[in-house]
Amino acid sequence: MVDSAAVTPSPMIPDYAGANVRGIIPALLGPGKWADSLPSWFPEPVVRAEQVVLLILDGLGWEQLQDRQVLMPALGSMVGGPITTVAPSTTATALSSIATGLTPAEHGLLGYRMMMGGEVINVLRWNTPSGDRRRAHPPRDVQPYAAFLGHEVPVVSPADLHATAFTEAHLRGSRPVGWRSVSAIAVEVRRELQAGQRFVYAYYGGIDKTAHERGFGEFYDAELRFADRLVADLIDVLAPGAVLLVTADHGQVHVGDRIIEPAPELLSMVAAQSGEGRFRWWHAYRGATNDLFDATTELYHDQAWVATRQQMIDEEWFGPTLAPPFAARLGDVALVAHQPVSFYDPADSGPFELVCRHGSLTAAEVLVPFVAAER
């Protein structure tokens, strides 16, 4: 019999001090010239750039790109390589780190569903089962830092996202440039570059949506081809001296129907659940944390990393400094899946079962592209 502990991978803790998504904005918008301040992990074309367009392809991991590079010839021809995203490897946390240049420990948006004021809030929708929570938890109080180091950056993203609480939380201070059809993205970016903007931020979420709803397969492949045409269109609108940078917030794992319903004896020690299926937080009843951790480890160590809040803080999963008010947003015990499974919570559901998922610290979820192209 194989000892499962001997083959269990280690979590890929993000390299916050090195090649990480949180370092992109400080390098580009900090003081001084780009060429003087760029880290060595930046793609070489950016050193010469007078203007930069940063495109976020939500949900495109480095491993998925490498496996299907033939479907994305424009992106595959760009210069660069992989960098790490953040923990958890989820949209709300990662987009906040990209925009603010801060670690999750610093900006405090520590997951897709997060405990605040005794209730679990869906950070993307800013609601609970009882409704909208913008008044109870104002976004600028929950995440107090301005985006883009205080610069008024044009943000080319879906128009219906601009008035949301999550946008206020992570893109506050930027200038919205809304699009309603994907074909408008390149047009709007070209206009901003022609107007003399030094830096333009653009966002496209189709890859993530398709992976969640359809999984890997023909629909996903079709979406990658479509997204690659967007990349090609953006390269075409670049003027001399302009560079397109492409990255992502996380990768994906095909989970399908491999959903684990936690054992009742464990849930009897759990007062509430937060996070998401591949980074599930359990908030223990008072005095039950140690027993919950031990029992969870015994049952699920072969499918997930089981860690306490303090362990993750000590190992700097979210960054080197986590203030106590932000630490209170975490659970007591976390199940962080390293196998292609998801841990079920009936309160964490949507209009359909997710096929591909993310949130954990596997290479498939943590490594994202960071590539550049000139025209």
C-alpha positions as CSV (number, residue, x, y, z in Angstrom):
1,M,0.0,0.0,0.0
2,V,1.3,3.4,-1.0
3,D,1.8,5.9,1.8
4,S,-0.4,8.9,0.7
5,A,1.6,11.3,2.8
6,A,4.7,10.5,0.7
7,V,3.1,11.5,-2.6
8,T,1.0,14.5,-1.4
9,P,2.3,17.6,-3.2
10,S,3.1,20.8,-1.2
11,P,0.9,23.9,-1.7
12,M,2.3,26.4,-4.1
13,I,2.4,29.5,-1.8
14,P,2.5,32.6,-3.9
15,D,5.8,34.4,-4.4
16,Y,4.5,37.8,-3.2
17,A,8.1,39.3,-3.1
18,G,8.9,38.1,-6.6
19,A,7.0,37.1,-9.8
20,N,3.5,37.7,-8.6
21,V,0.4,39.5,-10.0
22,R,0.5,42.0,-7.0
23,G,3.8,43.4,-8.3
24,I,2.6,44.4,-11.7
25,I,1.0,47.8,-10.9
26,P,3.7,49.0,-8.5
27,A,6.3,48.4,-11.2
28,L,4.3,50.1,-13.9
29,L,2.8,53.0,-12.1
30,G,5.4,53.7,-9.3
31,P,7.7,56.6,-9.5
32,G,10.4,56.8,-12.1
33,K,10.7,55.5,-15.6
34,W,9.5,51.9,-16.4
35,A,12.9,50.8,-17.5
36,D,14.4,51.9,-14.2
37,S,11.9,50.2,-12.0
38,L,10.8,47.0,-13.8
39,P,11.6,43.7,-12.0
40,S,13.6,41.1,-13.9
41,W,10.5,38.9,-14.3
42,F,8.8,41.5,-16.6
43,P,8.8,40.6,-20.3
44,E,11.5,42.4,-22.2
45,P,9.2,44.4,-24.6
46,V,7.9,46.4,-21.6
47,V,11.3,47.9,-21.0
48,R,11.0,49.9,-24.2
49,A,7.3,50.7,-23.9
50,E,5.9,54.2,-23.8
51,Q,2.4,52.9,-23.4
52,V,1.1,49.7,-21.8
53,V,-2.2,47.9,-22.1
54,L,-2.8,45.3,-19.4
55,L,-5.4,42.7,-20.4
56,I,-6.8,40.3,-17.7
57,L,-8.0,37.1,-19.2
58,D,-10.0,35.8,-16.2
59,G,-9.5,32.1,-15.6
60,L,-6.6,31.4,-18.0
61,G,-4.0,29.5,-16.1
62,W,-0.5,28.9,-17.5
63,E,-0.9,25.1,-17.5
64,Q,-4.1,25.4,-19.5
65,L,-2.4,27.7,-22.0
66,Q,0.5,25.4,-22.4
67,D,-1.8,22.4,-23.0
68,R,-3.8,24.2,-25.7
69,Q,-1.3,26.7,-27.1
70,V,-2.2,25.6,-30.7
71,L,-5.6,27.2,-30.1
72,M,-4.1,30.5,-29.1
73,P,-1.4,31.4,-31.7
74,A,-1.4,35.1,-30.9
75,L,-1.0,34.6,-27.2
76,G,1.4,31.8,-27.7
77,S,3.7,34.0,-29.8
78,M,4.0,36.6,-27.0
79,V,7.2,36.9,-24.9
80,G,7.2,36.0,-21.2
81,G,6.3,33.1,-18.9
82,P,4.4,32.1,-15.8
83,I,4.0,34.1,-12.6
84,T,2.0,33.3,-9.4
85,T,-1.3,34.6,-8.5
86,V,-2.5,34.9,-4.8
87,A,-4.2,32.8,-2.1
88,P,-6.9,32.0,-2.4
89,S,-6.6,31.7,-6.2
90,T,-10.0,33.3,-6.8
91,T,-11.2,36.3,-8.7
92,A,-12.3,38.6,-5.9
93,T,-8.9,38.2,-4.2
94,A,-6.7,38.2,-7.2
95,L,-8.3,41.1,-9.1
96,S,-8.0,43.2,-5.9
97,S,-4.3,42.4,-5.6
98,I,-3.7,43.2,-9.3
99,A,-5.5,46.5,-9.1
100,T,-4.1,47.7,-5.7
101,G,-0.7,46.2,-5.9
102,L,-1.2,44.7,-2.5
103,T,-1.2,41.2,-1.0
104,P,-4.4,39.7,0.2
105,A,-3.2,40.2,3.7
106,E,-2.9,43.9,3.0
107,H,-6.1,44.6,1.1
108,G,-8.3,42.2,3.1
109,L,-10.5,40.7,0.4
110,L,-9.5,37.2,1.4
111,G,-11.8,35.1,-0.6
112,Y,-14.9,34.6,-2.7
113,R,-17.2,34.2,0.4
114,M,-15.8,35.9,3.5
115,M,-16.9,36.3,7.1
116,M,-17.6,39.8,8.2
117,G,-19.6,41.0,11.2
118,G,-20.8,37.5,12.0
119,E,-22.2,36.8,8.5
120,V,-20.7,35.3,5.3
121,I,-20.7,37.7,2.4
122,N,-20.4,36.9,-1.3
123,V,-17.7,39.4,-2.2
124,L,-18.4,39.4,-5.9
125,R,-22.1,40.1,-5.4
126,W,-21.7,41.8,-2.0
127,N,-24.7,40.1,-0.6
128,T,-25.9,37.4,1.8
129,P,-29.0,35.3,1.6
130,S,-30.8,38.2,3.3
131,G,-29.9,40.6,0.5
132,D,-27.5,43.4,-0.4
133,R,-25.0,44.3,2.3
134,R,-23.4,47.5,0.8
135,R,-24.8,49.7,3.6
136,A,-23.9,47.3,6.4
137,H,-20.4,46.8,5.0
138,P,-19.4,49.8,2.8
139,P,-16.9,48.6,0.1
140,R,-14.4,51.4,0.8
141,D,-14.3,50.4,4.5
142,V,-13.9,46.7,3.8
143,Q,-11.1,47.4,1.3
144,P,-9.7,50.9,2.1
145,Y,-7.0,51.3,-0.6
146,A,-7.4,53.1,-3.9
147,A,-6.6,51.2,-7.1
148,F,-3.6,51.8,-9.3
149,L,-1.6,53.7,-6.7
150,G,-4.2,56.5,-6.9
151,H,-3.8,57.1,-10.6
152,E,-7.0,57.6,-12.6
153,V,-6.5,54.7,-15.0
154,P,-9.0,53.9,-17.7
155,V,-10.6,50.6,-17.0
156,V,-12.1,48.9,-20.1
157,S,-14.5,46.3,-18.7
158,P,-18.2,45.2,-19.0
159,A,-20.5,48.2,-18.5
160,D,-22.8,46.3,-16.2
161,L,-20.0,45.8,-13.6
162,H,-19.1,49.4,-13.1
163,A,-21.8,50.2,-10.5
164,T,-21.2,47.1,-8.4
165,A,-19.9,47.1,-4.9
166,F,-17.0,44.8,-5.8
167,T,-15.9,47.3,-8.4
168,E,-16.1,50.1,-5.8
169,A,-14.0,48.0,-3.5
170,H,-11.2,47.0,-5.9
171,L,-11.2,49.6,-8.7
172,R,-12.1,52.8,-6.7
173,G,-10.6,55.9,-8.2
174,S,-10.3,54.5,-11.7
175,R,-12.2,55.8,-14.8
176,P,-14.7,53.3,-16.2
177,V,-14.8,52.7,-19.9
178,G,-17.7,50.3,-20.4
179,W,-18.2,47.8,-23.1
180,R,-21.3,45.8,-24.0
181,S,-19.9,43.6,-26.7
182,V,-16.5,42.1,-26.8
183,S,-15.8,43.6,-30.2
184,A,-15.7,47.0,-28.5
185,I,-12.7,46.2,-26.3
186,A,-10.1,46.8,-29.0
187,V,-11.9,49.9,-30.2
188,E,-12.0,51.4,-26.7
189,V,-8.4,50.5,-26.0
190,R,-7.3,52.1,-29.3
191,R,-9.2,55.3,-28.4
192,E,-7.5,55.5,-25.0
193,L,-4.0,55.0,-26.5
194,Q,-4.7,57.6,-29.2
195,A,-5.8,60.0,-26.4
196,G,-2.3,59.6,-24.9
197,Q,-3.0,57.3,-22.0
198,R,0.2,55.8,-20.6
199,F,-1.5,52.8,-19.1
200,V,-4.8,51.1,-19.9
201,Y,-6.4,48.3,-18.0
202,A,-8.8,45.9,-19.8
203,Y,-10.8,42.9,-18.5
204,Y,-12.4,39.9,-20.3
205,G,-14.2,37.1,-18.3
206,G,-15.4,34.7,-21.0
207,I,-12.8,32.0,-20.4
208,D,-13.6,31.7,-16.7
209,K,-17.4,31.6,-17.4
210,T,-17.0,28.9,-20.0
211,A,-14.8,26.8,-17.9
212,H,-17.1,27.0,-14.9
213,E,-20.2,26.1,-16.9
214,R,-18.9,23.7,-19.6
215,G,-15.5,22.4,-18.3
216,F,-12.6,21.5,-20.5
217,G,-13.8,20.4,-23.9
218,E,-15.1,21.7,-27.2
219,F,-16.8,24.8,-25.7
220,Y,-13.7,25.7,-23.8
221,D,-11.5,25.2,-26.9
222,A,-13.9,27.4,-28.9
223,E,-13.7,30.1,-26.2
224,L,-9.9,30.0,-26.2
225,R,-9.9,30.6,-30.0
226,F,-12.3,33.5,-29.5
227,A,-10.2,35.0,-26.7
228,D,-7.1,34.7,-28.9
229,R,-8.8,36.8,-31.6
230,L,-9.3,39.5,-29.0
231,V,-5.6,39.3,-28.2
232,A,-4.8,39.6,-31.9
233,D,-7.1,42.6,-32.3
234,L,-5.5,44.4,-29.3
235,I,-2.0,43.8,-30.8
236,D,-3.3,45.3,-34.1
237,V,-4.4,48.5,-32.4
238,L,-1.1,49.1,-30.8
239,A,0.8,52.2,-32.0
240,P,4.7,52.2,-32.1
241,G,6.0,52.3,-28.6
242,A,2.9,50.6,-27.1
243,V,2.9,47.1,-25.6
244,L,0.2,44.6,-24.7
245,L,0.7,42.7,-21.5
246,V,-1.6,39.7,-20.7
247,T,-2.1,38.0,-17.4
248,A,-4.8,36.2,-15.5
249,D,-6.2,36.0,-12.0
250,H,-6.1,32.2,-11.6
251,G,-6.1,28.9,-13.5
252,Q,-8.7,26.1,-13.4
253,V,-9.1,22.5,-12.4
254,H,-11.8,20.2,-14.0
255,V,-13.7,18.9,-11.0
256,G,-17.0,17.8,-12.6
257,D,-19.1,15.7,-10.3
258,R,-16.3,15.0,-7.8
259,I,-18.1,16.8,-5.0
260,I,-17.4,15.8,-1.4
261,E,-20.1,16.2,1.1
262,P,-18.4,16.6,4.5
263,A,-19.0,14.0,7.1
264,P,-21.8,14.9,9.6
265,E,-19.6,14.3,12.6
266,L,-17.3,17.1,11.3
267,L,-20.1,19.5,10.5
268,S,-21.4,19.1,14.0
269,M,-18.3,21.1,15.1
270,V,-18.8,23.8,12.4
271,A,-20.8,26.9,13.1
272,A,-20.5,28.4,9.6
273,Q,-18.7,27.8,6.3
274,S,-17.1,30.4,4.0
275,G,-14.6,30.4,1.1
276,E,-15.4,28.1,-1.9
277,G,-15.3,24.5,-2.9
278,R,-11.5,24.2,-3.4
279,F,-10.6,26.5,-0.5
280,R,-13.3,25.8,2.1
281,W,-13.2,27.6,5.4
282,W,-14.8,26.0,8.5
283,H,-15.6,28.4,11.4
284,A,-15.6,26.2,14.4
285,Y,-17.7,26.3,17.5
286,R,-15.9,27.8,20.4
287,G,-13.4,25.3,21.8
288,A,-13.7,22.8,18.8
289,T,-10.9,24.0,16.6
290,N,-8.3,21.4,17.6
291,D,-10.7,18.5,17.4
292,L,-12.1,19.7,14.1
293,F,-8.6,20.0,12.6
294,D,-7.6,16.5,13.8
295,A,-10.7,14.8,12.5
296,T,-10.7,16.7,9.2
297,T,-7.0,15.8,8.7
298,E,-7.7,12.1,9.4
299,L,-10.6,12.0,6.9
300,Y,-9.4,14.2,4.0
301,H,-5.6,14.5,4.1
302,D,-5.4,12.4,0.9
303,Q,-7.6,14.9,-1.0
304,A,-6.8,18.3,0.6
305,W,-4.3,20.2,2.6
306,V,-5.9,20.8,6.0
307,A,-4.5,23.8,7.8
308,T,-5.5,26.1,10.7
309,R,-5.8,29.8,10.4
310,Q,-2.6,30.4,12.4
311,Q,-0.6,27.9,10.3
312,M,-1.5,29.8,7.2
313,I,-0.7,33.2,8.8
314,D,2.7,31.8,10.0
315,E,3.4,30.4,6.5
316,E,2.4,33.7,4.9
317,W,-0.1,32.2,2.5
318,F,-1.8,35.6,2.1
319,G,1.3,37.8,2.5
320,P,3.8,38.6,5.2
321,T,1.6,40.8,7.3
322,L,-2.0,40.1,8.2
323,A,-3.7,42.6,10.5
324,P,-6.0,41.1,13.3
325,P,-9.2,42.7,11.8
326,F,-8.5,41.0,8.5
327,A,-7.5,37.7,10.2
328,A,-10.9,37.6,11.7
329,R,-12.4,37.3,8.2
330,L,-10.8,33.8,7.9
331,G,-12.1,30.5,9.2
332,D,-10.5,28.4,11.9
333,V,-9.8,25.3,9.7
334,A,-9.4,25.2,5.9
335,L,-9.7,22.4,3.4
336,V,-7.6,23.3,0.4
337,A,-8.0,20.7,-2.3
338,H,-4.9,19.2,-4.0
339,Q,-7.0,16.6,-5.8
340,P,-9.6,17.5,-8.5
341,V,-12.4,17.6,-5.9
342,S,-14.6,20.3,-4.3
343,F,-16.0,20.4,-0.8
344,Y,-19.8,21.0,-0.7
345,D,-21.6,23.8,1.2
346,P,-25.3,24.1,0.5
347,A,-25.1,27.9,1.1
348,D,-22.4,28.2,-1.7
349,S,-24.4,27.5,-4.8
350,G,-25.5,29.2,-8.0
351,P,-27.7,28.7,-11.1
352,F,-25.6,25.6,-12.2
353,E,-23.0,23.3,-10.8
354,L,-19.5,24.4,-11.6
355,V,-17.5,22.0,-13.8
356,C,-14.1,23.7,-13.6
357,R,-13.2,25.3,-10.3
358,H,-10.3,27.1,-8.7
359,G,-9.3,28.6,-5.3
360,S,-6.6,26.2,-4.2
361,L,-2.8,26.3,-4.4
362,T,-2.1,23.7,-7.0
363,A,0.2,24.7,-9.9
364,A,-2.8,24.5,-12.3
365,E,-4.6,27.2,-10.3
366,V,-1.7,29.4,-9.1
367,L,0.5,29.8,-12.2
368,V,-0.8,32.4,-14.7
369,P,0.7,33.8,-17.9
370,F,2.6,37.1,-17.9
371,V,3.4,37.8,-21.5
372,A,3.9,40.8,-23.8
373,A,3.8,41.8,-27.4
374,E,4.6,44.8,-29.6
375,R,2.9,45.4,-32.9
